[in-house]
Structure formats: C-alpha cells, structure tokens
Amino acid sequence: MASAERVRRSVEDLAAAMASAGLAAQAPAAAPLHAVAVKLPPFWEPNPRVWFVQCEAAFRHAAVTREITKFDHILTALPTSVVNSIIDLVDEVDEHPDDCYTLLKERLMGKYSLSKWSRCAAIVDHDPLGDRRPSSLMDDMLAVHPEGEKTNSLFLHISSEIASRDDGYAGGTGLRHA
C-alpha cells in the first residue's frame, strides 16, 4: 500500500514539474481500429432477407459502419458458388467503396429472393396445418409475404377472387348450390 502511495505521489510530482516547465502531458493518440471480429451465419439462399437482418445485427454489435468493411465481411461469408455469380460486382469494388455493401446487398436480394408472385404462391400453396399451431402456420406465411404489401391485402384479394368464381359453390363459402 505504501508503494502505491509513493507511485501516485511520483506521478503527481512529475505532472507538476512538466506543467511548470510548460510541457503539457499529452495522452497518446488513439490508434484507429482496423480489425473487427464479426461472426456471420452461413448464407441462407432460401431467404436472403432474413440472412441480411442477422448480418446487420452482427455489424451493429461489432460497431461496423463502413460500407467496405461490411462488404468484405459479407464476401468472406458467402459460398464460392454465390461469389462466382456476383464476380463482376466484386471486381468493381474499388470503383464504389462508399456504396459497395449496398450494391452487394441489392444484387443478392434480387438474385436469391423469391419474386412477388412466388411469394404469393407460397402463401396459397402452403403445407397443411398438421399438428402445428395456427400461429405457426401464420408465421410461415408471413415470412414469405411480399414486401411492401399490406398484411391483409393478399388475403382480401384471394378471398374476393374465390368469392367471384362461378364454380358451382355458393359465394365462395365452400357450399355447393342445391
């Protein structure tokens, strides 16, 4: 304890001597942080939107904000077959360092996401309920719901289509005309 007190006094004396000599104690400049460890999940081709949500959460957690850093992390997490499909974008990264991650994300989302109509078909042709809860089925249907559409608009459209059909059923209720 006595040695800790001596060290504290020595530091105070040194600071006072430097101040009287006109020398300001300067803290060393903070070195820029270049290497950031980010663990990304494997690329999920069936739903790249969910994969990017997970990646962006990892980026926020690691305080990664630069486009080029995000681009590099995403590129190293992608399988070779996916990188081969976007090699032209990879080759041009030096031309777009400020928006390379955004361009990569848009390309992958456009290439691997389901089209609006495929999403609608996946909702209509869903697996049977089976032993699942209805809320689980609804979660699966909402996961493929087309982006930008109101949640109930597709269901209203489908029900109006069913109601307008003239297929021998009464008003789309599933009851046959007598």
C-alpha positions as CSV (number, residue, x, y, z in Angstrom):
1,M,0.0,0.0,0.0
2,A,2.9,2.3,0.8
3,S,4.5,1.7,-2.6
4,A,1.2,2.5,-4.4
5,E,1.1,5.8,-2.5
6,R,4.7,6.6,-3.5
7,V,3.9,5.9,-7.2
8,R,0.9,8.2,-7.0
9,R,3.0,11.0,-5.5
10,S,5.7,10.5,-8.1
11,V,3.2,10.8,-10.9
12,E,1.7,13.9,-9.3
13,D,5.2,15.4,-8.9
14,L,6.2,14.6,-12.5
15,A,2.9,16.2,-13.8
16,A,3.6,19.3,-11.7
17,A,7.2,19.6,-12.9
18,M,6.0,19.2,-16.6
19,A,3.4,21.8,-16.1
20,S,5.9,24.3,-14.6
21,A,8.3,23.7,-17.5
22,G,5.5,24.4,-19.9
23,L,5.2,20.9,-21.1
24,A,1.6,19.6,-21.3
25,A,1.1,15.9,-20.6
26,Q,-0.3,14.5,-23.8
27,A,-2.2,11.3,-24.0
28,P,-1.0,9.1,-26.8
29,A,-3.2,9.4,-29.9
30,A,-5.8,6.7,-30.2
31,A,-4.8,4.2,-32.9
32,P,-7.5,3.7,-35.4
33,L,-9.2,0.3,-35.1
34,H,-8.9,-1.7,-38.3
35,A,-9.6,-5.3,-37.5
36,V,-13.1,-6.1,-36.2
37,A,-14.2,-9.6,-35.5
38,V,-17.7,-10.3,-36.8
39,K,-19.2,-13.8,-36.9
40,L,-21.7,-14.1,-39.6
41,P,-24.1,-17.0,-40.1
42,P,-23.9,-19.1,-43.3
43,F,-25.6,-17.6,-46.3
44,W,-29.2,-18.7,-46.5
45,E,-30.3,-18.9,-50.1
46,P,-34.0,-19.6,-49.4
47,N,-34.4,-16.2,-47.6
48,P,-31.5,-13.8,-48.0
49,R,-33.6,-11.0,-46.4
50,V,-33.5,-12.9,-43.1
51,W,-29.8,-13.5,-43.5
52,F,-29.1,-9.8,-44.0
53,V,-31.1,-9.0,-40.9
54,Q,-28.8,-11.3,-38.9
55,C,-25.7,-9.9,-40.6
56,E,-26.7,-6.3,-39.9
57,A,-27.3,-7.2,-36.2
58,A,-23.8,-8.6,-36.0
59,F,-22.4,-5.4,-37.7
60,R,-24.3,-3.2,-35.1
61,H,-23.0,-5.4,-32.3
62,A,-19.4,-5.0,-33.5
63,A,-19.8,-1.3,-34.4
64,V,-19.1,-1.9,-38.1
65,T,-20.3,1.1,-40.1
66,R,-18.1,1.4,-43.1
67,E,-19.5,0.0,-46.4
68,I,-16.2,-1.5,-47.5
69,T,-15.8,-3.4,-44.1
70,K,-19.4,-4.8,-44.3
71,F,-18.7,-5.7,-48.0
72,D,-15.5,-7.6,-47.0
73,H,-17.2,-9.5,-44.2
74,I,-20.2,-10.5,-46.4
75,L,-17.9,-11.6,-49.2
76,T,-15.9,-13.9,-46.9
77,A,-19.2,-15.4,-45.5
78,L,-20.6,-16.3,-48.9
79,P,-20.1,-19.7,-50.5
80,T,-17.9,-19.8,-53.6
81,S,-20.8,-20.5,-55.9
82,V,-22.6,-17.3,-54.8
83,V,-19.4,-15.3,-55.1
84,N,-19.0,-16.7,-58.7
85,S,-22.4,-15.4,-59.5
86,I,-21.5,-11.8,-58.5
87,I,-17.9,-11.7,-59.5
88,D,-18.4,-8.7,-61.7
89,L,-19.5,-6.7,-58.7
90,V,-16.6,-8.0,-56.7
91,D,-14.2,-6.9,-59.4
92,E,-15.6,-3.4,-59.4
93,V,-15.5,-2.8,-55.6
94,D,-12.7,-0.2,-55.9
95,E,-14.9,1.9,-58.1
96,H,-17.7,2.0,-55.5
97,P,-16.1,2.0,-52.0
98,D,-18.8,4.2,-50.4
99,D,-21.8,2.0,-51.5
100,C,-20.3,-1.4,-52.3
101,Y,-22.1,-3.1,-49.4
102,T,-25.5,-1.6,-50.5
103,L,-24.8,-2.7,-54.1
104,L,-23.9,-6.2,-53.0
105,K,-27.0,-6.5,-50.8
106,E,-29.3,-5.3,-53.6
107,R,-27.7,-7.8,-56.0
108,L,-28.0,-10.8,-53.7
109,M,-31.5,-9.9,-52.7
110,G,-32.6,-9.5,-56.3
111,K,-30.9,-12.8,-57.3
112,Y,-31.9,-15.1,-54.5
113,S,-35.2,-13.6,-53.1
114,L,-38.5,-15.0,-54.2
115,S,-40.4,-12.9,-56.7
116,K,-43.6,-11.3,-55.6
117,W,-45.7,-14.0,-57.4
118,S,-43.6,-16.8,-56.0
119,R,-44.2,-15.4,-52.5
120,C,-47.9,-15.3,-53.2
121,A,-47.9,-18.8,-54.5
122,A,-46.0,-20.0,-51.4
123,I,-48.7,-18.5,-49.2
124,V,-51.6,-20.0,-51.2
125,D,-49.9,-23.4,-51.6
126,H,-48.6,-23.7,-48.0
127,D,-48.1,-27.0,-46.2
128,P,-51.2,-28.3,-44.3
129,L,-51.6,-27.3,-40.7
130,G,-51.0,-30.9,-39.5
131,D,-50.1,-30.9,-35.8
132,R,-48.8,-27.3,-35.8
133,R,-50.5,-24.4,-34.1
134,P,-52.3,-22.0,-36.4
135,S,-50.0,-19.2,-35.2
136,S,-47.0,-21.3,-36.5
137,L,-48.6,-21.6,-39.9
138,M,-49.3,-17.8,-40.0
139,D,-45.7,-17.1,-39.1
140,D,-44.6,-19.3,-42.1
141,M,-47.0,-17.4,-44.3
142,L,-45.9,-14.0,-43.1
143,A,-42.2,-15.0,-43.6
144,V,-42.9,-15.1,-47.4
145,H,-45.3,-12.3,-47.5
146,P,-44.4,-9.8,-50.3
147,E,-42.5,-6.8,-49.1
148,G,-44.4,-3.5,-49.3
149,E,-47.8,-5.2,-49.3
150,K,-50.2,-4.7,-46.5
151,T,-50.5,-7.9,-44.5
152,N,-54.2,-8.4,-45.2
153,S,-54.3,-7.1,-48.8
154,L,-53.3,-10.5,-50.3
155,F,-55.8,-12.4,-48.2
156,L,-58.6,-9.9,-49.1
157,H,-57.6,-10.3,-52.8
158,I,-57.6,-14.1,-52.6
159,S,-61.0,-14.2,-50.8
160,S,-62.5,-11.8,-53.4
161,E,-61.2,-14.0,-56.2
162,I,-62.7,-17.1,-54.6
163,A,-66.0,-15.3,-54.0
164,S,-66.2,-14.1,-57.6
165,R,-65.6,-17.5,-59.1
166,D,-68.6,-19.2,-60.7
167,D,-67.6,-22.8,-60.0
168,G,-70.7,-24.2,-58.5
169,Y,-70.1,-23.1,-55.0
170,A,-72.3,-20.6,-53.2
171,G,-70.5,-17.3,-52.9
172,G,-67.1,-18.8,-52.2
173,T,-68.3,-20.3,-49.0
174,G,-67.4,-23.8,-50.0
175,L,-71.1,-24.9,-50.0
176,R,-72.4,-26.4,-53.2
177,H,-75.6,-25.0,-54.7
178,A,-78.5,-27.3,-54.1
